[in-house]
Amino acid sequence: MNIQVNTQQIELARLKAVTTRLVNDLVELSDERDTLITVDGNWIHIDFVGRGSEQFNLQLSDTYSIQTRINYLTDNVKTLSKIKNYILECLAA
């Protein structure tokens, strides 16, 4: 049991680090003429200029189970990666 808990804690820490890296990459790619990205505490706001916007929590609080937080961060990593790839594709076009 302790081994699984430690493994889950390691996975949670890894996902937090990946999320932070992706958020930093997105902020660097932010351009007020195309895609404006701001971070306010635990929230990220992405404004696709003239196309809509998205806003969500980057991670859940410790009140949630570790597995729920891992699942949430896994989904966020996927979403942030898709957004990053979209922005990079737009820049390349």
VEXMILO-711556 format. One record per residue: x, y, z of N, C-alpha, C, CB in turn; residue in one letter. Coordinates in steps of 0.02 Angstrom, whole numbers, padded with zeros to 5 digits, always signed. Glycine has a CB too. Layout:
VEXMILO-711556
XYZXYZXYZXYZA ...
end
This chain:
VEXMILO-711556
+00041-00060+00000+00000+00000+00000+00043+00063+00000-00047+00000+00060M +00094+00065+00042+00138+00124+00043+00173+00135-00022+00189+00117+00099N +00191+00081-00057+00225+00087-00121+00179+00122-00171+00247+00018-00148I +00115+00104-00172+00068+00135-00219+00058+00209-00201+00001+00098-00218Q +00052+00224-00137+00044+00294-00116+00104+00334-00138+00034+00299-00039V +00165+00308-00128+00225+00343-00148+00226+00352-00224+00287+00306-00124N +00207+00300-00260+00205+00304-00333+00154+00357-00355+00187+00235-00363T +00097+00360-00323+00048+00410-00340+00073+00480-00324-00018+00397-00302Q +00108+00488-00269+00134+00554-00251+00187+00576-00301+00163+00553-00180Q +00228+00528-00323+00279+00544-00374+00244+00564-00439+00325+00483-00386I +00193+00527-00459+00156+00543-00520+00123+00612-00515+00103+00489-00535E +00095+00627-00457+00064+00693-00447+00116+00748-00453+00030+00696-00378L +00174+00739-00423+00227+00789-00428+00251+00797-00500+00287+00770-00384A +00257+00742-00536+00277+00745-00607+00227+00784-00648+00286+00674-00635R +00163+00769-00639+00111+00803-00677+00109+00878-00660+00043+00771-00663L +00120+00896-00597+00122+00967-00578+00180+01001-00615+00131+00975-00502K +00238+00968-00619+00296+00996-00653+00282+01005-00728+00358+00953-00642A +00252+00954-00759+00235+00958-00830+00185+01014-00842+00206+00890-00855V +00135+01020-00799+00085+01073-00805+00119+01142-00801+00032+01067-00751T +00163+01150-00753+00198+01214-00744+00239+01230-00807+00244+01212-00682T +00274+01181-00833+00314+01192-00894+00270+01212-00953+00354+01128-00911R +00214+01177-00962+00168+01193-01017+00139+01263-01009+00112+01141-01021L +00120+01281-00949+00092+01348-00936+00145+01401-00952+00069+01355-00863V +00206+01390-00930+00260+01438-00945+00271+01444-01021+00325+01418-00910N +00270+01388-01056+00277+01389-01129+00221+01429-01161+00278+01317-01157D +00159+01418-01138+00102+01454-01166+00106+01529-01153+00037+01426-01137L +00126+01547-01093+00133+01619-01078+00184+01651-01124+00153+01629-01003V +00239+01615-01138+00290+01641-01184+00263+01648-01255+00351+01595-01184E +00217+01604-01274+00188+01607-01341+00131+01658-01346+00162+01539-01361L +00111+01685-01290+00055+01733-01288+00069+01792-01333+00042+01756-01217S +00018+01810-01372+00023+01867-01418-00045+01901-01419+00046+01845-01490D -00048+01964-01398-00113+01998-01393-00149+02004-01459-00102+02066-01363E -00116+01993-01515-00149+01997-01581-00181+01931-01601-00099+02018-01633R -00161+01876-01567-00188+01811-01587-00214+01770-01527-00134+01771-01623D -00171+01754-01481-00191+01713-01424-00160+01743-01361-00169+01639-01433T -00201+01772-01319-00178+01804-01258-00188+01756-01199-00216+01871-01245L -00133+01741-01164-00135+01693-01110-00112+01726-01046-00091+01630-01126I -00154+01722-00994-00136+01749-00929-00147+01696-00876-00177+01813-00914T -00107+01701-00823-00113+01656-00766-00124+01698-00704-00049+01610-00758V -00175+01679-00666-00191+01714-00604-00198+01663-00549-00256+01757-00612D -00145+01653-00512-00146+01602-00459-00153+01533-00489-00203+01615-00411G -00206+01499-00473-00218+01431-00497-00261+01430-00561-00252+01391-00442N -00275+01487-00589-00317+01492-00649-00276+01511-00710-00373+01543-00639W -00293+01482-00767-00265+01503-00830-00323+01528-00874-00224+01445-00866I -00312+01584-00907-00362+01611-00953-00330+01617-01021-00390+01680-00927H -00362+01588-01070-00336+01588-01139-00388+01621-01183-00319+01516-01164I -00369+01677-01212-00414+01714-01256-00390+01706-01328-00418+01789-01236D -00426+01667-01367-00412+01659-01438-00445+01719-01472-00438+01590-01467F -00406+01771-01484-00433+01836-01506-00480+01827-01565-00375+01883-01525V -00542+01847-01555-00594+01843-01606-00622+01773-01616-00566+01866-01671G -00600+01724-01576-00622+01655-01585-00650+01624-01522-00565+01614-01610R -00648+01658-01466-00673+01629-01404-00620+01626-01350-00701+01560-01416G -00637+01596-01294-00590+01592-01239-00602+01529-01197-00593+01655-01196S -00553+01513-01157-00557+01458-01109-00527+01481-01044-00519+01394-01136E -00554+01455-00989-00527+01471-00924-00538+01410-00879-00561+01535-00893Q -00486+01390-00843-00494+01333-00798-00441+01333-00744-00492+01267-00837F -00455+01295-00690-00407+01285-00636-00350+01242-00662-00441+01253-00574N -00290+01258-00640-00233+01218-00661-00228+01154-00621-00169+01258-00653L -00247+01155-00558-00247+01094-00518-00299+01098-00463-00177+01082-00487Q -00315+01041-00435-00364+01037-00382-00330+01043-00314-00405+00972-00386L -00367+01063-00264-00339+01070-00196-00328+01002-00164-00386+01113-00152S -00294+01002-00109-00279+00940-00073-00341+00908-00041-00228+00954-00018D -00397+00942-00043-00458+00912-00016-00483+00854-00059-00513+00966-00010T -00461+00852-00122-00479+00797-00167-00430+00739-00157-00479+00821-00242Y -00452+00680-00174-00408+00621-00168-00349+00628-00217-00447+00555-00182S -00295+00594-00201-00236+00598-00244-00251+00572-00314-00178+00558-00212I -00293+00519-00319-00309+00492-00385-00351+00542-00426-00347+00425-00378Q -00397+00576-00393-00437+00627-00428-00392+00683-00453-00492+00655-00381T -00343+00704-00412-00297+00757-00433-00253+00734-00490-00254+00780-00373R -00232+00671-00489-00192+00644-00544-00233+00644-00608-00167+00572-00528I -00294+00621-00604-00338+00620-00663-00350+00691-00690-00406+00588-00646N -00361+00739-00646-00374+00808-00666-00312+00837-00700-00394+00851-00605Y -00254+00826-00670-00192+00852-00700-00177+00819-00767-00134+00843-00652L -00191+00754-00772-00180+00718-00835-00223+00750-00890-00197+00643-00827T -00286+00764-00875-00330+00797-00924-00304+00866-00941-00401+00801-00897D -00281+00903-00891-00255+00971-00903-00193+00969-00947-00241+01006-00838N -00149+00921-00935-00088+00915-00976-00108+00903-01048-00043+00858-00949V -00156+00859-01059-00180+00846-01128-00208+00910-01159-00234+00790-01128K -00250+00945-01122-00281+01007-01148-00228+01060-01162-00333+01034-01098T -00183+01071-01115-00131+01121-01125-00085+01103-01183-00089+01129-01060L -00070+01039-01192-00029+01017-01248-00064+01030-01315-00012+00943-01242S -00129+01016-01318-00167+01029-01379-00168+01104-01395-00239+01003-01372K -00177+01145-01344-00177+01218-01354-00109+01241-01378-00197+01255-01289I -00056+01216-01347+00012+01235-01368+00024+01215-01441+00064+01202-01322K +00005+01153-01460+00014+01131-01529-00027+01173-01577-00006+01057-01535N -00087+01192-01558-00129+01235-01600-00094+01302-01612-00199+01246-01566Y -00069+01332-01559-00035+01397-01566+00027+01391-01610-00015+01426-01496I +00066+01338-01600+00126+01328-01640+00108+01317-01714+00166+01269-01613L +00054+01281-01727+00031+01271-01796+00010+01338-01828-00028+01221-01798E -00024+01379-01790-00045+01445-01815+00016+01489-01829-00091+01480-01764C +00066+01486-01787+00127+01525-01798+00164+01502-01860+00172+01520-01736L +00162+01436-01874+00198+01409-01931+00162+01423-01997+00206+01334-01922A +00098+01437-01993+00058+01447-02055+00072+01515-02086-00016+01440-02041A 
end
